[in-house]
Amino acid sequence: MSHGHLMCREEPAMCLTCGEPLTVKHLLINCRTHIDIRKSLELPDNLFEALSPTYDNTNKIITFLKQINMYNLI
């Protein structure tokens, strides 16, 4: 999602809602489409904390990815 386009020499995928490059940070922190889901799961609002390897954060990220239909794409 974030860097595959570099190896294929293609343009990065773009968020259909925001028009921003579709990156991990964009999905987990910035995308307006997923604000309500992030809030309901109480995902941290910074990437470092969101991706910290705790059991709670790992479960939140997995649940988030499932709810936004991205889990099967990883």
C-alpha positions as CSV (number, residue, x, y, z in Angstrom):
1,M,0.0,0.0,0.0
2,S,2.6,2.6,1.0
3,H,5.7,1.8,-1.1
4,G,4.8,-0.9,-3.7
5,H,4.3,1.8,-6.4
6,L,8.0,2.7,-6.1
7,M,9.1,-0.7,-7.2
8,C,6.6,-0.8,-10.1
9,R,7.4,2.8,-11.0
10,E,3.7,3.7,-10.8
11,E,1.8,6.5,-9.2
12,P,0.8,5.9,-5.5
13,A,-2.8,4.8,-4.8
14,M,-4.9,7.8,-3.7
15,C,-7.6,8.0,-1.1
16,L,-10.9,8.4,-2.9
17,T,-12.3,10.6,-0.2
18,C,-9.4,12.9,0.7
19,G,-7.3,12.8,-2.5
20,E,-4.2,12.1,-0.4
21,P,-1.8,9.2,-1.1
22,L,-3.1,6.0,0.5
23,T,-0.6,5.3,3.2
24,V,-0.7,3.5,6.5
25,K,-0.5,6.8,8.3
26,H,-3.4,8.2,6.2
27,L,-5.6,5.2,6.9
28,L,-4.9,4.9,10.6
29,I,-4.6,8.6,11.6
30,N,-5.8,11.1,8.9
31,C,-8.5,9.8,6.7
32,R,-11.8,11.5,7.2
33,T,-13.8,8.5,6.0
34,H,-12.8,6.4,9.1
35,I,-13.0,9.0,11.9
36,D,-16.0,7.4,13.5
37,I,-14.5,3.9,13.5
38,R,-11.2,5.2,14.9
39,K,-13.0,7.0,17.7
40,S,-15.2,4.0,18.5
41,L,-12.1,1.8,18.8
42,E,-10.2,4.5,20.7
43,L,-7.2,4.3,18.3
44,P,-4.3,6.5,19.3
45,D,-4.1,9.7,17.2
46,N,-0.4,9.4,16.4
47,L,1.2,6.7,14.3
48,F,4.0,5.8,16.7
49,E,1.5,5.0,19.5
50,A,-1.0,3.4,17.3
51,L,1.6,0.9,16.0
52,S,3.3,0.3,19.3
53,P,3.4,-3.5,19.9
54,T,0.9,-3.8,22.7
55,Y,-1.9,-6.5,22.8
56,D,-4.5,-3.8,23.0
57,N,-3.2,-1.7,20.0
58,T,-2.7,-4.8,17.9
59,N,-6.3,-5.9,18.5
60,K,-7.6,-2.4,17.7
61,I,-5.6,-2.2,14.5
62,I,-6.9,-5.7,13.4
63,T,-10.5,-4.7,14.2
64,F,-10.1,-1.4,12.4
65,L,-8.7,-3.1,9.3
66,K,-11.6,-5.6,9.3
67,Q,-14.2,-2.8,9.7
68,I,-12.8,-0.8,6.8
69,N,-12.6,-3.9,4.6
70,M,-8.8,-3.7,4.3
71,Y,-7.8,-6.7,6.5
72,N,-8.0,-9.2,3.6
73,L,-5.7,-7.0,1.5
74,I,-2.7,-7.5,3.7
